[in-house]
Amino acid sequence: MPFVENAFKHVSKGKNQPNYIRIALSVKDQVLQFEIENSSSGQKNTVLNEHAYQGIGLKNVRRRLELLYPENYQLDITNEERRYCVQLSIALQNSRTSKSVLI
């Protein structure tokens, strides 16, 4: 939910560019895949992995993911000039124990 709130908070508001928020959620091969993308008026062009964060909110999300899904998730954040995208994948089955993961 913090990623959805963040998208609405930081979506671009420019009159001369497309302003959008796109949310996708799917399950494929026992992996929950969540992606949220929004237009951005920022000028950054970076890809952040699950260990590179710049805010308390994102640090808290990472801690929560690590507590709930240790070694069963991947989080990628892309911050480009006109686009901000969060991709989160959660394995629905623990690869070490073959037990289902609660979501």
C-alpha positions in Angstrom: 0.0 0.0 0.0 2.8 2.5 0.6 3.8 2.2 -3.0 0.3 3.2 -4.2 0.2 6.1 -1.8 3.6 7.2 -3.0 2.5 7.1 -6.6 -0.5 9.3 -6.0 1.7 11.7 -3.9 4.5 12.0 -6.5 2.7 11.7 -9.8 3.7 14.5 -12.2 1.3 17.3 -12.6 2.7 18.9 -15.7 0.4 20.3 -18.3 2.8 19.5 -21.2 3.3 15.8 -20.5 1.2 12.7 -19.9 0.3 12.3 -16.2 -0.5 8.7 -15.3 -0.5 5.9 -12.7 -0.5 2.3 -13.8 -0.9 -0.6 -11.4 -0.5 -4.3 -12.4 -0.8 -7.4 -10.2 -0.5 -11.0 -11.3 0.5 -14.4 -10.2 2.7 -16.5 -12.5 4.6 -19.7 -11.7 3.9 -19.3 -7.9 5.3 -15.8 -7.9 3.1 -12.8 -7.0 4.2 -9.9 -9.3 3.2 -6.3 -8.4 4.2 -3.3 -10.4 3.2 0.3 -10.1 4.4 3.1 -12.4 3.7 6.8 -12.4 4.7 9.7 -14.5 7.4 11.8 -12.8 8.6 15.4 -13.3 12.0 14.4 -11.7 15.3 14.4 -13.6 16.9 11.3 -12.0 17.9 8.3 -14.1 18.8 5.5 -11.7 17.9 1.9 -10.8 17.7 1.1 -7.1 17.8 -2.4 -5.9 16.4 -3.8 -2.7 19.3 -2.5 -0.6 19.4 1.1 -1.9 16.8 3.3 -0.4 16.5 7.1 0.1 13.6 7.5 2.5 12.3 6.3 5.8 9.1 5.0 4.2 11.1 2.9 1.7 13.4 1.6 4.5 10.4 0.6 6.5 8.9 -1.2 3.6 12.1 -3.1 3.1 12.2 -4.1 6.8 8.7 -5.3 6.6 9.3 -7.4 3.5 12.4 -8.9 5.1 10.5 -9.8 8.2 7.5 -11.3 6.3 9.3 -12.8 3.3 13.0 -13.3 4.0 14.8 -14.5 0.8 11.4 -14.8 -0.9 11.0 -11.4 -2.5 12.7 -9.0 -4.9 12.2 -5.3 -5.0 13.4 -3.1 -7.8 12.8 0.7 -8.1 13.5 2.6 -11.3 13.6 6.4 -11.2 13.9 7.9 -14.6 13.5 11.4 -15.9 9.7 11.1 -16.6 8.9 7.7 -15.0 9.0 6.1 -11.5 8.5 2.4 -11.3 8.3 -0.1 -8.4 8.5 -3.8 -9.2 7.9 -6.3 -6.3 8.0 -10.1 -6.7 7.1 -12.4 -3.9 7.6 -16.2 -4.2 4.4 -17.8 -2.9 6.3 -20.9 -1.9 9.5 -21.0 0.2 12.3 -22.4 -1.9 14.1 -23.9 1.1 11.2 -25.5 2.8 8.6 -25.9 0.0 6.0 -24.4 2.3 3.5 -21.9 1.1 4.1 -18.3 2.0 1.2 -16.3 3.5 0.5 -13.0 1.9 
